[in-house]
Amino acid sequence: MNHSAILREIKTLPPDLRKQVSDFVAFLKQKNQSAKATVTQREFGYAKGKVHIKEDFDASVDGFEEYSTSLSAIK
């Protein structure tokens, strides 16, 4: 629906419904501004202690030894 069609539809509404449309538009504008305002700069170290990497993170995965040795041969 383009702008002129929307305006045409709004003009056909009774005054009380036009007021509701106006209020809703104001609400959407405020909501959009609030969403933009909530973006803040990230704090360094925010996730410290929340992420845990296991000691064997770099260890070979069972069943992939043949695959990893074939990759080593390509390099």
C-alpha positions in Angstrom: 0.0 0.0 0.0 1.5 3.3 -1.0 1.4 6.6 0.9 -1.5 8.1 -1.0 -3.6 4.9 -0.5 -2.8 5.0 3.2 -3.8 8.7 3.4 -7.0 8.0 1.5 -7.9 5.2 3.9 -7.2 7.4 7.0 -9.4 10.2 5.6 -12.3 7.8 5.4 -12.1 7.1 9.1 -14.3 8.9 11.7 -12.4 11.4 13.8 -12.1 9.2 16.9 -10.3 6.5 14.8 -8.1 9.1 13.1 -7.0 10.1 16.7 -6.1 6.4 17.4 -4.1 6.3 14.2 -2.3 9.5 15.2 -1.6 8.1 18.7 -0.3 4.8 17.2 2.0 6.7 14.9 3.4 8.7 17.8 3.8 5.4 19.7 5.8 3.9 16.9 8.0 6.9 16.6 8.8 6.9 20.3 9.4 3.1 20.3 11.8 3.6 17.4 13.7 6.3 19.2 13.9 4.2 22.4 15.3 1.3 20.5 18.0 3.5 19.1 18.8 4.9 22.5 19.3 1.5 24.1 22.4 0.7 22.0 25.4 1.3 24.3 29.1 0.7 24.0 30.1 -2.7 25.1 32.0 -3.1 28.3 35.4 -4.8 28.2 35.4 -8.1 30.1 31.6 -8.3 30.3 31.6 -12.1 29.5 34.6 -12.9 31.8 33.8 -16.1 33.6 30.8 -16.9 31.5 32.7 -18.8 28.7 34.6 -21.9 29.5 36.9 -23.8 27.1 37.8 -27.3 28.0 41.4 -28.3 28.5 41.2 -30.8 25.6 39.8 -28.2 23.2 42.6 -28.7 20.7 42.8 -32.5 21.0 42.0 -34.7 18.1 38.5 -35.9 17.7 38.0 -39.6 17.8 37.5 -41.0 14.2 39.1 -38.1 12.4 42.7 -39.1 12.7 42.8 -40.3 9.0 41.3 -37.1 7.8 43.7 -34.9 9.8 46.7 -36.8 8.6 45.6 -36.5 4.9 45.3 -32.7 5.4 48.8 -32.6 6.8 50.1 -34.3 3.7 48.5 -31.7 1.4 50.3 -28.8 3.2 
